[in-house]
């Protein structure tokens, strides 16, 4: 159990376009989902925490209007990178937790390349 | 605050043991351990919730010293499949009552034949 999927696995887009990444918990209901960004050879940096039905909590320095998060149901959260630029190229990983404070299960990640 | 992991990297031969440490300047309520292989997402290893707790799965175990605000991950008789970067994550409360994980910078483990 505790399988999390992400779609797409990778995406290449032109500068200025928007990209949507989906995160789904396949076999459990996730009260909380998290979005991370990871640059090469670096640690996971939390971007935002998303609770179903409420507004996401963004980390300091993460632009809310650029990284739109929607947590519409207990099994689905989406991250939309708006007006993407080359510096947004990174590995985006979501995780899901049944209950706050307990284990997070990570999706396989989405590699975004902005040309 | 980001927990501190040590060492940053370690190279082993198959069958050797390793210890990875994770310490925090803040009080720890739980410690989560993950392993990430190159190009893949992190995989959950274990979570320690209570001071003094020790856990293990096959030849990987961990301990949690609440007083010392640190946790250690022990890899015994390492296998090639143990290679990867190990992250510890410490839970921090945030607005709204939920908790988030703050990850250390990682320890890169390489197991050679």
Backbone of each chain as ProteinMPNN parsed JSONL, in Angstrom:
{"seq_chain_A": "XXXXXXXXXXXXXXXXXXXXXXXXXXXXXXXXXXXXXXXXXXXXXXXXXXXXXXXXXXXXXXXXXXXXXXXXXXXXXXXXXXXXXXXXXXXXXXXXXXXXXXXXXXXXXXXXXXX", "coords_chain_A": {"N_chain_A": [[0.81, -1.208, 0.0], [0.186, 2.429, -0.01], [0.857, 3.949, -2.385], [2.005, 6.398, -4.577], [1.399, 8.357, -7.361], [2.722, 10.256, -10.12], [2.17, 12.575, -12.728], [3.039, 14.361, -15.637], [5.902, 12.114, -16.177], [8.079, 13.386, -17.18], [8.669, 16.564, -18.685], [9.073, 18.795, -21.338], [9.202, 22.137, -22.1], [8.447, 25.316, -23.65], [9.811, 28.503, -22.828], [7.776, 30.664, -20.932], [5.398, 29.321, -21.144], [2.77, 27.397, -19.473], [2.784, 24.736, -17.12], [1.298, 21.786, -15.985], [1.334, 19.602, -13.247], [0.392, 16.488, -12.011], [-0.499, 14.849, -8.982], [-1.196, 11.86, -7.449], [-2.661, 9.893, -4.906], [-2.836, 6.528, -4.821], [-3.871, 4.313, -3.415], [-4.757, 5.121, -0.979], [-6.221, 7.603, 1.171], [-5.19, 10.864, 1.174], [-4.641, 13.197, 3.514], [-2.945, 15.267, 3.572], [-0.796, 16.753, 1.227], [2.398, 17.235, -0.196], [4.627, 19.416, -1.906], [7.712, 19.31, -3.473], [10.898, 20.584, -4.556], [13.773, 19.723, -6.303], [17.055, 20.369, -6.97], [19.9, 19.407, -9.017], [22.013, 17.215, -7.248], [21.337, 18.223, -4.806], [19.452, 18.764, -1.752], [16.024, 17.898, -0.882], [13.724, 20.453, -1.315], [11.151, 21.91, 0.339], [8.263, 23.186, -1.151], [5.552, 23.781, -0.811], [2.754, 23.061, 1.333], [-0.12, 21.148, 1.138], [-3.454, 20.939, 1.957], [-6.422, 19.081, 1.716], [-9.125, 20.754, 0.319], [-8.485, 23.225, 1.357], [-6.531, 26.284, 1.324], [-3.2, 26.227, 0.052], [-0.178, 26.066, 1.979], [2.537, 28.02, 1.612], [6.104, 27.891, 1.362], [8.593, 30.157, 2.57], [9.712, 32.474, 0.183], [8.744, 31.147, -1.999], [6.828, 31.712, -4.796], [3.44, 32.31, -4.72], [1.717, 32.953, -6.805], [2.987, 32.029, -8.977], [3.467, 29.348, -8.695], [0.948, 27.43, -8.691], [-1.232, 25.697, -6.622], [-3.529, 23.118, -6.31], [-5.72, 21.285, -4.402], [-7.886, 19.243, -4.839], [-9.227, 16.937, -4.08], [-9.149, 14.087, -1.816], [-7.349, 12.473, -2.978], [-5.971, 13.666, -4.987], [-3.727, 16.136, -6.053], [-2.648, 19.091, -7.645], [0.041, 20.781, -9.281], [0.724, 23.748, -10.796], [2.966, 25.244, -12.86], [3.332, 28.41, -13.692], [3.908, 30.503, -16.522], [6.549, 29.513, -17.175], [10.112, 29.525, -16.749], [13.561, 29.108, -17.795], [15.042, 28.863, -15.384], [13.281, 27.568, -13.766], [13.496, 24.961, -14.318], [13.753, 21.76, -13.083], [13.597, 19.01, -10.736], [10.569, 17.941, -9.775], [8.839, 16.865, -7.017], [6.197, 15.146, -5.483], [4.622, 14.392, -2.361], [2.645, 12.326, -0.208], [0.579, 12.124, 2.65], [-1.089, 10.163, 5.043], [-1.949, 11.031, 7.485], [-1.236, 14.042, 9.166], [2.077, 14.454, 10.209], [2.784, 11.829, 10.162], [4.338, 9.215, 8.196], [5.578, 10.196, 5.017], [4.826, 9.502, 1.681], [6.447, 9.258, -1.325], [5.927, 10.443, -4.655], [6.992, 9.419, -7.979], [8.253, 11.561, -9.133], [8.668, 14.443, -11.303], [10.348, 15.506, -14.066], [11.156, 18.628, -15.062], [11.907, 20.544, -17.85], [12.724, 23.605, -19.051], [12.89, 25.366, -21.952]], "CA_chain_A": [[0.0, 0.0, 0.0], [0.841, 3.735, 0.008], [1.454, 4.238, -3.682], [1.734, 7.748, -5.062], [1.817, 8.499, -8.761], [2.833, 11.613, -10.66], [2.061, 12.634, -14.175], [3.849, 13.389, -16.376], [7.218, 11.779, -15.61], [8.971, 14.452, -17.626], [8.058, 17.492, -19.618], [9.929, 19.84, -21.908], [8.309, 23.176, -22.593], [9.086, 26.575, -24.03], [9.739, 29.577, -21.849], [6.538, 31.442, -20.996], [4.206, 28.46, -21.102], [2.415, 26.861, -18.16], [2.866, 23.276, -17.049], [0.563, 21.226, -14.848], [1.805, 18.29, -12.775], [-0.609, 15.858, -11.144], [-0.027, 13.924, -7.946], [-2.327, 11.073, -6.983], [-2.462, 8.77, -3.988], [-3.614, 5.508, -5.521], [-4.533, 3.321, -2.574], [-5.108, 5.672, 0.334], [-6.674, 8.998, 1.144], [-4.13, 11.719, 1.687], [-5.14, 14.453, 4.082], [-1.957, 16.301, 3.278], [0.17, 16.485, 0.154], [3.507, 18.177, -0.174], [5.344, 19.592, -3.172], [9.128, 19.605, -3.287], [11.712, 20.803, -5.739], [15.13, 19.262, -6.029], [18.046, 20.653, -8.002], [20.906, 18.33, -9.043], [22.935, 17.002, -6.128], [20.911, 18.98, -3.626], [18.405, 18.143, -0.951], [14.639, 18.226, -1.227], [13.287, 21.721, -0.734], [9.693, 21.983, 0.372], [7.688, 24.382, -1.764], [4.251, 24.088, -0.213], [1.97, 21.998, 1.955], [-1.47, 21.267, 0.614], [-4.493, 20.166, 2.636], [-7.616, 18.974, 0.887], [-10.196, 21.708, 0.553], [-8.052, 24.516, 1.887], [-5.428, 26.901, 0.578], [-1.883, 25.671, 0.346], [0.761, 26.865, 2.776], [3.771, 28.114, 0.831], [7.333, 28.199, 2.08], [9.13, 31.485, 2.306], [10.463, 32.578, -1.057], [8.044, 30.479, -3.108], [5.767, 32.611, -5.268], [2.122, 31.67, -4.803], [1.069, 33.19, -8.098], [3.73, 31.335, -10.023], [3.292, 27.913, -8.459], [-0.436, 27.285, -8.25], [-1.503, 24.366, -6.094], [-4.934, 22.81, -6.093], [-5.887, 19.972, -3.754], [-9.338, 19.159, -5.023], [-9.81, 15.771, -3.423], [-8.216, 13.414, -0.914], [-6.416, 11.63, -3.729], [-5.393, 14.409, -6.107], [-3.243, 17.51, -5.923], [-1.952, 19.52, -8.869], [0.944, 21.924, -9.229], [0.849, 24.391, -12.098], [4.045, 26.22, -12.968], [2.854, 29.373, -14.688], [4.943, 31.289, -17.2], [7.804, 28.85, -16.79], [11.373, 30.045, -17.282], [14.622, 28.1, -17.669], [15.463, 28.652, -13.989], [12.299, 26.689, -13.108], [13.847, 23.582, -14.649], [14.111, 21.066, -11.847], [12.896, 17.748, -10.453], [9.473, 18.271, -8.871], [8.371, 15.633, -6.381], [5.123, 15.317, -4.507], [4.476, 13.311, -1.397], [1.32, 12.309, 0.397], [0.566, 11.594, 4.008], [-2.445, 9.846, 5.483], [-2.22, 11.912, 8.615], [-0.126, 14.953, 9.394], [3.052, 13.993, 11.186], [3.218, 10.462, 9.893], [5.215, 9.017, 7.047], [5.229, 10.723, 3.705], [5.145, 8.597, 0.586], [6.78, 10.115, -2.447], [5.685, 10.071, -6.034], [8.235, 9.16, -8.715], [8.871, 12.81, -9.568], [8.478, 14.963, -12.663], [11.499, 16.331, -14.468], [10.731, 19.738, -15.921], [12.961, 21.27, -18.559], [12.158, 24.764, -19.742], [13.863, 25.804, -22.949]], "C_chain_A": [[0.843, 1.257, 0.0], [1.593, 4.015, -1.276], [1.007, 5.621, -4.136], [2.234, 7.846, -6.495], [1.901, 9.971, -9.132], [2.747, 11.541, -12.17], [2.206, 14.073, -14.644], [5.153, 13.055, -15.657], [8.243, 12.84, -15.999], [8.213, 15.333, -18.61], [9.091, 18.512, -20.053], [9.004, 20.9, -22.485], [9.105, 24.432, -22.94], [8.892, 27.605, -22.93], [8.446, 30.368, -22.034], [5.276, 30.609, -20.945], [3.962, 27.963, -19.684], [2.415, 25.343, -18.215], [2.12, 22.803, -15.81], [1.089, 19.832, -14.532], [0.76, 17.744, -11.814], [0.052, 14.889, -10.162], [-1.244, 13.186, -7.398], [-1.892, 10.026, -5.968], [-3.405, 7.676, -4.473], [-4.399, 4.589, -4.598], [-4.793, 3.815, -1.164], [-5.552, 7.121, 0.154], [-5.639, 9.857, 1.854], [-4.713, 13.016, 2.221], [-4.205, 15.598, 3.716], [-1.054, 15.849, 2.138], [1.209, 17.595, 0.166], [4.121, 18.254, -1.56], [6.77, 20.041, -2.88], [9.761, 19.9, -4.642], [13.127, 20.374, -5.372], [16.02, 19.576, -7.224], [19.136, 19.596, -7.919], [21.841, 18.36, -7.835], [22.579, 17.832, -4.899], [19.78, 18.253, -2.905], [17.026, 18.527, -1.478], [14.257, 19.523, -0.54], [11.771, 21.797, -0.816], [9.23, 23.295, -0.244], [6.397, 24.772, -1.044], [3.624, 22.839, 0.357], [0.523, 22.214, 1.556], [-2.427, 20.365, 1.386], [-5.767, 20.212, 1.807], [-8.662, 19.997, 1.295], [-9.764, 23.039, 1.122], [-6.859, 25.035, 1.086], [-4.103, 26.298, 0.996], [-1.067, 26.638, 1.195], [2.095, 26.853, 2.058], [4.96, 28.427, 1.733], [7.813, 29.591, 1.681], [9.949, 31.475, 1.016], [9.818, 31.882, -2.236], [6.859, 31.339, -3.528], [4.446, 31.869, -5.457], [1.506, 31.791, -6.178], [1.77, 32.465, -9.233], [3.528, 29.821, -9.915], [1.912, 27.7, -7.836], [-0.697, 25.85, -7.817], [-2.987, 24.231, -5.835], [-5.045, 21.404, -5.519], [-7.381, 19.698, -3.704], [-9.986, 17.993, -4.286], [-8.752, 15.12, -2.542], [-7.227, 12.529, -1.663], [-5.705, 12.389, -4.846], [-4.972, 15.81, -5.714], [-2.537, 17.856, -7.223], [-1.086, 20.736, -8.592], [1.033, 22.485, -10.638], [1.954, 25.428, -12.033], [3.639, 27.182, -14.073], [4.02, 30.174, -15.248], [6.334, 30.759, -16.84], [9.004, 29.491, -17.48], [12.459, 28.999, -17.076], [15.061, 27.84, -16.236], [14.468, 27.816, -13.188], [12.571, 25.223, -13.414], [14.356, 22.886, -13.391], [13.364, 19.731, -11.79], [11.83, 18.083, -9.414], [8.896, 16.963, -8.331], [7.238, 15.957, -5.43], [5.199, 14.166, -3.51], [3.107, 13.426, -0.768], [1.4, 11.636, 1.75], [-0.871, 11.324, 4.403], [-2.868, 10.824, 6.574], [-1.002, 12.783, 8.843], [0.797, 14.396, 10.478], [3.528, 12.578, 10.965], [3.976, 10.405, 8.567], [4.671, 9.663, 5.787], [5.677, 9.721, 2.656], [5.302, 9.43, -0.683], [6.323, 9.543, -3.782], [7.018, 9.9, -6.739], [8.918, 10.417, -9.238], [8.572, 13.16, -11.012], [9.668, 15.857, -12.993], [11.024, 17.373, -15.461], [11.94, 20.412, -16.534], [12.299, 22.391, -19.34], [13.216, 25.321, -20.685], [13.832, 27.312, -23.139]], "O_chain_A": [[2.072, 1.182, 0.009], [2.794, 4.283, -1.27], [-0.173, 5.97, -4.093], [3.363, 7.46, -6.796], [1.237, 10.818, -8.535], [3.19, 10.58, -12.798], [1.542, 14.949, -14.091], [5.466, 13.659, -14.631], [9.158, 13.146, -15.235], [7.262, 14.908, -19.265], [9.873, 19.021, -19.25], [8.115, 20.584, -23.276], [10.27, 24.579, -22.57], [7.906, 27.563, -22.194], [8.069, 30.7, -23.158], [4.19, 31.145, -20.724], [4.82, 28.084, -18.81], [2.085, 24.747, -19.24], [2.29, 23.353, -14.721], [1.267, 18.998, -15.42], [0.3, 18.448, -10.915], [1.026, 14.21, -10.486], [-2.203, 13.807, -6.941], [-0.877, 9.354, -6.151], [-4.62, 7.869, -4.529], [-5.483, 4.132, -4.959], [-5.024, 3.018, -0.255], [-5.292, 7.759, -0.866], [-5.27, 9.593, 2.998], [-5.221, 13.837, 1.457], [-4.628, 16.745, 3.572], [-0.608, 14.703, 2.098], [0.916, 18.744, 0.499], [4.132, 17.27, -2.299], [7.007, 21.005, -2.152], [9.249, 19.53, -5.699], [13.606, 20.635, -4.269], [15.776, 19.114, -8.338], [19.297, 18.953, -6.882], [22.379, 19.404, -7.467], [23.434, 18.105, -4.056], [19.237, 17.263, -3.395], [16.883, 19.353, -2.379], [14.443, 19.677, 0.668], [11.188, 21.755, -1.9], [9.729, 24.369, 0.091], [6.181, 25.938, -0.713], [3.912, 21.72, -0.065], [0.006, 23.329, 1.63], [-2.22, 19.153, 1.455], [-6.138, 21.254, 1.267], [-9.036, 20.093, 2.464], [-10.605, 23.908, 1.351], [-6.266, 24.315, 0.283], [-3.913, 25.91, 2.149], [-1.244, 27.855, 1.134], [2.717, 25.801, 1.91], [4.833, 29.133, 2.734], [7.486, 30.113, 0.616], [10.768, 30.584, 0.791], [10.294, 32.011, -3.364], [5.992, 31.655, -2.714], [4.35, 30.93, -6.246], [0.858, 30.867, -6.667], [1.213, 32.306, -10.319], [3.431, 29.118, -10.921], [1.74, 27.782, -6.62], [-0.417, 24.906, -8.555], [-3.618, 25.098, -5.23], [-4.52, 20.449, -6.091], [-8.042, 19.891, -2.684], [-11.158, 18.059, -3.913], [-7.599, 15.55, -2.525], [-6.362, 11.905, -1.048], [-4.911, 11.799, -5.578], [-5.741, 16.57, -5.126], [-1.897, 16.998, -7.831], [-1.428, 21.598, -7.783], [1.384, 21.764, -11.572], [1.887, 26.374, -11.248], [3.607, 26.815, -15.247], [4.984, 30.481, -14.547], [7.167, 31.471, -16.279], [8.926, 29.935, -18.625], [12.291, 28.091, -16.261], [15.419, 26.712, -15.899], [14.763, 27.4, -12.068], [11.942, 24.34, -12.83], [15.272, 23.367, -12.726], [12.602, 19.387, -12.693], [12.159, 18.468, -8.291], [8.517, 16.074, -9.093], [7.307, 16.92, -4.666], [5.769, 13.112, -3.792], [2.485, 14.488, -0.789], [2.18, 10.707, 1.964], [-1.764, 12.131, 4.142], [-3.978, 11.357, 6.577], [0.132, 12.319, 8.727], [0.343, 13.93, 11.524], [4.552, 12.166, 11.51], [4.213, 11.425, 7.919], [3.466, 9.669, 5.534], [6.771, 9.163, 2.737], [4.417, 10.198, -1.06], [6.333, 8.332, -4.001], [8.065, 10.201, -6.166], [10.042, 10.348, -9.735], [8.265, 12.294, -11.832], [9.952, 16.829, -12.293], [10.553, 17.051, -16.551], [12.876, 20.802, -15.836], [11.43, 22.157, -20.18], [14.306, 25.701, -20.256], [14.591, 27.849, -23.946]]}, "seq_chain_B": "XXXXXXXXXXXXXXXXXXXXXXXXXXXXXXXXXXXXXXXXXXXXXXXXXXXXXXXXXXXXXXXXXXXXXXXXXXXXXXXXXXXXXXXXXXXXXXXXXXXXXXXXXXXXXXXXX", "coords_chain_B": {"N_chain_B": [[14.528, 24.632, 10.952], [17.31, 23.24, 9.262], [18.234, 19.857, 9.591], [21.43, 18.422, 10.467], [23.48, 16.323, 8.66], [25.825, 13.656, 8.856], [28.364, 11.36, 7.81], [29.096, 13.419, 4.869], [29.54, 11.926, 2.673], [30.169, 8.496, 1.942], [32.149, 5.684, 1.222], [31.952, 2.298, 0.636], [32.923, -1.184, 0.817], [31.26, -4.022, -0.405], [29.487, -5.724, 2.085], [30.591, -4.397, 4.233], [30.079, -2.226, 7.122], [28.112, 0.723, 7.921], [27.496, 3.946, 9.388], [25.184, 6.517, 9.617], [24.644, 9.764, 10.633], [22.284, 12.06, 12.098], [21.537, 15.194, 13.175], [20.041, 17.738, 15.235], [19.503, 21.182, 16.037], [17.27, 21.893, 17.261], [14.542, 20.731, 19.345], [13.641, 17.36, 18.834], [10.892, 15.622, 17.514], [10.161, 13.624, 15.896], [11.821, 11.47, 13.599], [12.522, 10.916, 10.252], [13.592, 8.615, 7.848], [14.96, 8.335, 4.601], [15.803, 6.893, 1.422], [17.366, 7.739, -1.586], [17.758, 6.99, -4.933], [19.776, 7.692, -7.776], [18.193, 9.931, -9.944], [15.697, 9.117, -9.204], [12.736, 9.174, -7.089], [12.652, 9.806, -3.519], [12.64, 7.017, -1.256], [10.747, 5.741, 1.343], [12.172, 4.706, 4.389], [12.139, 4.351, 7.254], [10.453, 5.5, 10.249], [10.961, 7.205, 13.268], [9.534, 7.708, 16.32], [9.619, 8.021, 19.062], [11.674, 8.968, 21.815], [14.573, 7.105, 22.361], [13.713, 5.034, 20.876], [14.228, 2.248, 18.75], [14.589, 0.863, 15.56], [14.296, -1.56, 12.942], [14.874, -3.0, 9.708], [15.404, -5.765, 7.944], [18.724, -5.532, 7.248], [19.061, -2.915, 7.93], [18.915, -0.441, 10.303], [17.768, 1.87, 12.832], [18.218, 4.436, 15.288], [16.967, 6.603, 17.863], [17.795, 9.3, 19.676], [16.418, 11.216, 21.822], [17.139, 13.081, 23.776], [19.697, 13.855, 23.061], [19.069, 14.951, 20.722], [19.326, 13.671, 18.246], [19.615, 11.258, 15.576], [20.526, 8.027, 14.384], [21.427, 6.092, 11.57], [21.92, 2.766, 10.796], [23.73, 0.684, 8.731], [24.178, -2.537, 8.015], [26.448, -5.047, 7.007], [26.636, -4.252, 4.222], [24.949, -4.069, 1.06], [25.137, -4.048, -2.53], [22.859, -2.827, -3.452], [22.288, -0.97, -1.575], [23.403, 1.412, -2.202], [23.131, 4.897, -2.695], [21.581, 8.079, -1.945], [21.107, 9.093, 1.309], [18.617, 10.528, 3.231], [17.735, 12.329, 6.136], [14.787, 13.395, 7.761], [13.245, 15.878, 9.652], [10.435, 16.513, 11.675], [8.439, 19.404, 11.65], [6.202, 21.658, 13.105], [3.554, 23.545, 11.549], [1.628, 26.399, 10.435], [-1.868, 26.051, 10.845], [-1.864, 23.616, 11.909], [-0.801, 21.398, 10.663], [2.045, 19.273, 9.861], [5.381, 19.577, 8.643], [8.144, 18.214, 6.817], [11.568, 18.743, 7.26], [14.417, 18.383, 5.453], [17.701, 16.979, 5.759], [20.94, 17.601, 4.215], [21.731, 15.328, 3.033], [23.389, 12.122, 2.709], [25.719, 10.641, 0.771], [25.969, 7.399, -0.18], [28.099, 4.919, -1.314], [28.39, 1.715, -2.442], [30.723, -0.569, -3.234], [31.693, -3.433, -5.259]], "CA_chain_B": [[15.973, 24.577, 10.748], [17.706, 22.026, 8.578], [19.089, 18.965, 10.392], [22.78, 18.238, 9.939], [23.832, 14.925, 8.461], [27.243, 13.342, 8.702], [29.22, 12.159, 6.939], [28.47, 13.86, 3.619], [29.651, 10.822, 1.726], [30.917, 7.344, 2.432], [32.349, 4.629, 0.227], [32.12, 1.016, 1.311], [32.95, -2.41, 0.025], [30.141, -4.907, -0.093], [29.683, -6.47, 3.328], [31.029, -3.524, 5.327], [29.019, -1.517, 7.849], [28.189, 2.188, 7.91], [26.587, 4.68, 10.269], [24.879, 7.878, 9.165], [24.076, 10.517, 11.745], [21.403, 13.19, 11.807], [21.368, 15.928, 14.427], [19.271, 18.968, 15.104], [19.688, 22.145, 17.126], [15.957, 22.029, 17.882], [14.006, 19.491, 19.9], [13.126, 16.456, 17.801], [9.714, 14.846, 17.894], [10.195, 12.433, 15.06], [12.854, 11.478, 12.56], [12.157, 10.073, 9.12], [14.747, 8.274, 7.011], [14.649, 8.001, 3.226], [16.921, 6.636, 0.517], [17.066, 8.165, -2.942], [18.716, 6.584, -5.954], [19.958, 8.731, -8.789], [17.116, 10.087, -10.916], [14.428, 8.589, -8.7], [12.21, 9.855, -5.911], [13.038, 9.154, -2.26], [11.853, 5.886, -0.785], [10.657, 5.732, 2.799], [12.827, 3.585, 5.078], [11.514, 4.178, 8.566], [10.171, 6.675, 11.051], [11.145, 7.008, 14.703], [8.637, 8.666, 16.958], [9.819, 8.191, 20.495], [13.045, 8.945, 22.276], [15.004, 5.779, 22.783], [13.194, 4.017, 19.973], [15.112, 1.67, 17.752], [13.825, 0.076, 14.6], [15.125, -2.147, 11.906], [14.257, -3.799, 8.658], [16.504, -6.54, 7.372], [20.004, -5.142, 7.844], [19.104, -1.476, 8.134], [18.24, -0.101, 11.54], [17.953, 3.267, 13.232], [17.938, 4.758, 16.68], [16.55, 7.984, 18.062], [18.147, 9.786, 21.001], [15.676, 12.478, 21.936], [17.897, 14.025, 24.608], [20.826, 14.369, 22.284], [18.504, 15.533, 19.514], [19.953, 13.068, 17.091], [19.241, 9.908, 15.175], [21.556, 7.37, 13.586], [20.995, 5.008, 10.688], [22.961, 1.754, 10.746], [23.639, -0.249, 7.604], [25.03, -3.671, 8.375], [26.755, -5.967, 5.903], [26.032, -3.521, 3.103], [24.782, -4.697, -0.242], [25.25, -3.098, -3.641], [21.582, -2.122, -3.593], [22.197, 0.089, -0.569], [23.958, 2.656, -2.752], [22.159, 5.966, -2.907], [21.725, 9.188, -1.01], [20.219, 8.92, 2.443], [18.175, 11.778, 3.834], [16.884, 12.306, 7.314], [13.837, 14.492, 7.784], [12.704, 16.128, 10.989], [9.107, 17.108, 11.571], [8.231, 20.719, 12.256], [4.793, 22.059, 12.993], [3.345, 24.767, 10.809], [0.299, 26.995, 10.576], [-2.983, 25.193, 10.469], [-1.782, 22.367, 12.669], [-0.133, 20.289, 9.967], [3.484, 19.21, 10.054], [6.174, 19.422, 7.438], [9.461, 17.623, 7.033], [12.726, 19.488, 6.794], [15.401, 17.364, 5.16], [19.119, 17.283, 5.77], [21.532, 17.724, 2.882], [21.915, 14.002, 2.473], [24.664, 11.412, 2.786], [25.833, 9.781, -0.402], [26.59, 6.104, 0.14], [28.465, 4.126, -2.483], [28.849, 0.38, -2.083], [31.436, -1.185, -4.361], [31.844, -4.908, -5.128]], "C_chain_B": [[16.376, 23.216, 10.197], [18.557, 21.141, 9.48], [20.429, 18.775, 9.683], [23.081, 16.76, 9.838], [25.339, 14.778, 8.347], [27.406, 11.84, 8.589], [28.46, 12.605, 5.682], [28.475, 12.732, 2.605], [30.449, 9.701, 2.363], [30.974, 6.291, 1.329], [32.673, 3.342, 0.96], [32.396, -0.083, 0.293], [31.769, -3.255, 0.484], [30.448, -5.704, 1.179], [30.13, -5.611, 4.496], [29.83, -2.792, 5.941], [29.205, -0.006, 7.726], [27.179, 2.763, 8.889], [26.419, 6.09, 9.717], [24.162, 8.587, 10.304], [23.271, 11.719, 11.284], [21.178, 13.923, 13.119], [20.679, 17.251, 14.178], [19.557, 19.882, 16.286], [18.367, 22.374, 17.859], [15.524, 20.684, 18.443], [13.389, 18.661, 18.774], [11.926, 15.686, 18.322], [9.605, 13.571, 17.076], [11.289, 12.592, 14.027], [12.44, 10.48, 11.491], [13.398, 9.83, 8.282], [14.278, 7.821, 5.627], [15.933, 7.686, 2.472], [16.484, 7.046, -0.893], [18.161, 7.686, -3.884], [18.691, 7.639, -7.058], [18.797, 8.758, -9.784], [15.766, 9.58, -10.45], [13.971, 9.398, -7.492], [12.663, 9.126, -4.645], [12.08, 8.026, -1.896], [11.91, 5.861, 0.732], [11.338, 4.491, 3.372], [12.161, 3.327, 6.418], [11.316, 5.521, 9.256], [10.349, 6.317, 12.521], [10.398, 8.117, 15.416], [8.943, 8.929, 18.428], [11.3, 8.166, 20.831], [13.405, 7.555, 22.752], [14.551, 4.683, 21.842], [14.282, 3.53, 19.03], [14.263, 0.809, 16.832], [14.764, -0.528, 13.591], [14.306, -2.885, 10.887], [15.386, -4.47, 7.896], [17.789, -6.03, 8.011], [20.171, -3.634, 7.961], [18.304, -1.168, 9.389], [18.524, 1.354, 11.887], [17.621, 3.42, 14.698], [17.632, 6.241, 16.781], [16.864, 8.372, 19.497], [17.545, 11.177, 21.155], [16.466, 13.523, 22.716], [19.039, 14.658, 23.84], [20.372, 15.02, 20.984], [19.177, 14.975, 18.272], [19.413, 11.677, 16.813], [20.386, 9.336, 14.347], [20.942, 6.238, 12.787], [22.161, 4.042, 10.54], [22.717, 0.824, 9.564], [24.666, -1.339, 7.842], [25.224, -4.581, 7.173], [26.168, -5.432, 4.6], [26.004, -4.325, 1.806], [24.883, -3.622, -1.323], [23.994, -2.234, -3.766], [21.406, -1.005, -2.556], [22.727, 1.429, -1.091], [22.846, 3.659, -3.02], [22.457, 7.099, -1.942], [20.667, 9.047, 0.074], [19.903, 10.285, 3.049], [17.456, 11.493, 5.147], [15.978, 13.528, 7.238], [13.301, 14.65, 9.196], [11.403, 16.897, 10.86], [9.059, 18.444, 12.284], [6.781, 21.103, 12.065], [4.706, 23.355, 12.201], [1.91, 25.237, 10.993], [-0.783, 26.041, 10.133], [-2.928, 23.846, 11.147], [-1.095, 21.223, 11.958], [1.358, 20.327, 10.254], [4.177, 19.07, 8.712], [7.491, 18.777, 7.808], [10.523, 18.565, 6.488], [13.855, 18.475, 6.64], [16.822, 17.881, 5.326], [19.657, 17.294, 4.349], [21.831, 16.367, 2.251], [23.309, 13.45, 2.683], [24.716, 10.455, 1.613], [26.615, 8.529, -0.043], [26.856, 5.354, -1.15], [28.996, 2.795, -1.986], [29.456, -0.247, -3.328], [31.581, -2.697, -4.152], [33.144, -5.267, -4.423]], "O_chain_B": [[15.854, 22.181, 10.61], [19.516, 21.627, 10.08], [20.541, 18.944, 8.469], [22.952, 16.024, 10.817], [26.033, 15.647, 7.82], [26.649, 11.101, 9.218], [27.315, 12.206, 5.468], [27.559, 12.592, 1.794], [31.301, 9.936, 3.22], [30.003, 6.045, 0.614], [33.565, 3.306, 1.807], [32.143, 0.06, -0.903], [31.35, -3.187, 1.639], [31.526, -6.28, 1.323], [30.056, -6.051, 5.644], [28.74, -2.744, 5.371], [30.305, 0.48, 7.462], [26.149, 2.154, 9.179], [27.397, 6.765, 9.394], [23.196, 8.071, 10.865], [23.535, 12.311, 10.238], [20.679, 13.333, 14.078], [20.72, 17.808, 13.081], [19.821, 19.417, 17.395], [18.339, 22.97, 18.936], [16.058, 19.638, 18.075], [12.712, 19.184, 17.889], [11.946, 15.163, 19.436], [9.031, 12.575, 17.515], [11.637, 13.705, 13.632], [12.058, 9.348, 11.788], [14.173, 10.754, 8.037], [13.337, 7.038, 5.496], [17.012, 8.152, 2.837], [15.375, 6.735, -1.328], [19.344, 7.944, -3.661], [17.714, 8.367, -7.233], [18.462, 7.74, -10.389], [14.795, 9.606, -11.206], [14.725, 10.202, -6.945], [13.018, 7.949, -4.704], [10.885, 8.076, -2.186], [12.983, 5.948, 1.329], [11.114, 3.373, 2.907], [11.679, 2.226, 6.685], [11.925, 6.529, 8.895], [9.932, 5.246, 12.96], [10.601, 9.302, 15.151], [8.554, 9.965, 18.966], [12.08, 7.438, 20.216], [12.635, 6.907, 23.461], [14.955, 3.529, 21.987], [15.135, 4.295, 18.58], [13.343, 0.12, 17.271], [15.89, -0.064, 13.409], [13.194, -3.337, 11.159], [16.219, -3.805, 7.28], [17.921, -6.097, 9.233], [21.29, -3.134, 8.076], [17.153, -1.584, 9.521], [19.408, 1.985, 11.306], [16.852, 2.648, 15.272], [17.989, 7.03, 15.906], [16.27, 7.835, 20.432], [18.093, 12.171, 20.681], [16.465, 14.703, 22.366], [19.305, 15.854, 23.963], [21.181, 15.571, 20.238], [19.549, 15.717, 17.364], [18.84, 11.017, 17.68], [21.122, 10.074, 13.692], [20.058, 5.523, 13.26], [23.269, 4.454, 10.197], [21.637, 0.252, 9.418], [25.871, -1.087, 7.866], [24.288, -4.85, 6.419], [25.326, -6.068, 3.966], [26.891, -5.126, 1.509], [24.73, -2.432, -1.047], [24.064, -1.063, -4.138], [20.483, -0.197, -2.656], [22.508, 2.466, -0.466], [21.77, 3.311, -3.506], [23.453, 7.078, -1.219], [19.48, 8.9, -0.215], [20.796, 11.082, 3.338], [16.677, 10.547, 5.257], [16.367, 14.569, 6.71], [12.948, 13.67, 9.851], [11.282, 17.812, 10.045], [9.579, 18.591, 13.39], [6.203, 20.897, 10.998], [5.642, 24.155, 12.177], [1.091, 24.564, 11.62], [-0.623, 25.309, 9.156], [-3.83, 23.023, 10.986], [-0.828, 20.186, 12.566], [1.87, 21.293, 10.819], [3.622, 18.513, 7.765], [7.903, 18.794, 8.968], [10.388, 19.111, 5.393], [14.206, 17.785, 7.598], [17.113, 19.049, 5.071], [18.925, 17.028, 3.395], [22.147, 16.283, 1.064], [24.28, 14.194, 2.818], [23.87, 9.571, 1.476], [27.779, 8.599, 0.35], [25.961, 5.173, -1.976], [29.944, 2.751, -1.201], [28.783, -0.429, -4.342], [31.591, -3.179, -3.019], [33.435, -6.447, -4.227]]}, "name": "protein", "num_of_chains": 2, "seq": "XXXXXXXXXXXXXXXXXXXXXXXXXXXXXXXXXXXXXXXXXXXXXXXXXXXXXXXXXXXXXXXXXXXXXXXXXXXXXXXXXXXXXXXXXXXXXXXXXXXXXXXXXXXXXXXXXXXXXXXXXXXXXXXXXXXXXXXXXXXXXXXXXXXXXXXXXXXXXXXXXXXXXXXXXXXXXXXXXXXXXXXXXXXXXXXXXXXXXXXXXXXXXXXXXXXXXXXXXXXXXXXXXXXX"}
